[in-house]
Amino acid sequence: MFWKELWDSHKGRVIGVVAAVFLSGIYLFFGFWNMLFCALLLFIGYTAGKYKDLNQGSLIPWKELRDWLNTRWRPFK
């Protein structure tokens, strides 16, 4: 029952953390610095899942970035 409620309320976070743990498990055998990299992957996976759960959109504001790049570097002036 607990797992169903967890899955229903925090689906994105669970997927993000599981993916990060899976990917970081590969790196855990290679040393301390790679373990810190695994922690970074875990944090990124959790944060991306949290944004998905809260429907806050993307972590990167793609539209604003595209508009800024278009005004900054117009290929045909």
N, C-alpha and C positions, 0 to 999 in steps of 0.2 A: 504494500500500500504506500509506504514512504517513497519508494522509487518511482511509482506512477505519478504521485503528486510532484515530486522533484522534476520529473521529465516534462510534465504539463506546464509547470510554472517557469522553469529555467532551461528550456530545450537548447537554446543557442549557447548558453554557458557550458552546459554539459558536453555538447558536441565540441566546442572550442577546447575545453580542458582535456577531453579524451584524445582529440587529435594532437594536442601539444604533448601530452604524456607519451603517446605512441611515437611521435617524431623525436622527442627528446630522449626516449629510451634507447634509441640508436646511439646517441652521443654519450650516454652515461658511462660507457666502457672506456672512454678515451682520456679521462683526466679531469682535473679540477676546473680549468678554464672552460672546458666544454660543458661541464655541469652548470656553470654560471650561464652559459648560452642557453642551456635547457630551461633554466629558470626564466630567462627572458622570453623564450618561446611559450612557456606556460602562461606568463603574464599577458602576452599578446593574444593568445588564444582565448583567455578568460575575458579580456577587454573587448575583443571582437564579438564574442558571444553575448556579452552584456549589452552591447549596442544593439544587437539583433533582437534580444529579448525586450528591450525598452523601446524598440522601433524608433531609434534616434537617427536612423540613416547610416551613412558610411562614416568611417573614422576619418577619411580624407575628403575634404569638401571639393569634389571633382569639378563641379560647375564653376565655383569661384576660382579654382586653380586654372581651369581652361580659359576663363575670361581674362584673368591676369596675364596668362601667357600670350593670348591673342593681342592684347594691348601692348605688351612688352616686346614681343618678337613677331611682328607682322612680316611674313615672307615677301609679300609684294606691296611695297609702300607706294 
